[in-house]
Amino acid sequence: MEELLTVANVKKVYQGRFHATPVEALKNITFTVAQGEYVAIMGESGSGKSTLLNLLATLDKPTAGSIHLGDADFKAIKEQEAAAFRRDHLGFVFQDFNLLDTLSVKDNILLPLVLTRLPVAQMEERLLPLVNNLGIENLLEKYPYELSGGQKQRVAVARAIITEPELLLADEPTGALDSKTSEQLLDLFQRLNESGQTILMVTHSSIAASHAKRVLFIKDGLVFHQLYRGDKSNQAFLETISETMTALLTKGV
């Protein structure tokens, strides 16, 4: 498969405002994500997952190393161009949904396309098949405060993928959901991936990670280990992930 995302020798150092000693959040991160892959990133709190996600989202820049999405070199993206790059190439699903309560579900979903000034007819062409596929076609005139957590997350997914992003970034997407709703969302992610969507998900949940095709484990700012699903079922992969996380947190893999 063709490589879509390339992260090479990435390092991130923060200079603390009140401490003279710099904090090395990422030491030397190297990995690739192929077109059509579904990768989960796991690690305990403070391992560097959030820092890495911020770099991949172009919300921050690495101290050293390089990140490429296709032919785009993140170093070459100017600050004033970053928002447009995110809108055109990346999709985001957040733990807390980040929907706008003052907009209807339909307007929340269409907002990224409105910002690109896509003609209304083309917006509608994208909207209807998408909301039907996600099972939210009857929610379009409602507002986020009228929805359940699972419904909000499906709306957030619709908003994230209506731009047809090259890469979908998910930050703890099941964190605010109950177990049944989480499973429904993860099944949805698997279907999206099977249709060709590349997904990179940061999660604390072994259950969430078990739906991915590959899991990267980060420890102390390094990619410490990785697992491939292969032909394992979700349950079998979950058991392998749980064993690996236990070893990671106790004595290392």
Secondary structure, 3 states (H helix, E strand, C coil): CCEEEEEEEEEEEECCCCCCCCEEEEEEEEEEEECCCEEEEECCCCCCHHHHHHHHCCCCCCCEEEEEECCEEHHHCCHHHHHHHHHHHEEEEECCCCCCCCCCHHHHHHHHHHHHCCCHHHHHHHHHHHHHHHCCHHHCCCCHHHCCHHHHHHHHHHHHHCCCCCEEEEECCCCCCCHHHHHHHHHHHHHHHHCCCEEEEECCCHHHHCCCCEEEEEECCEEEEEEECCCCCHHHHHHHHHHHHHHHHHCCC
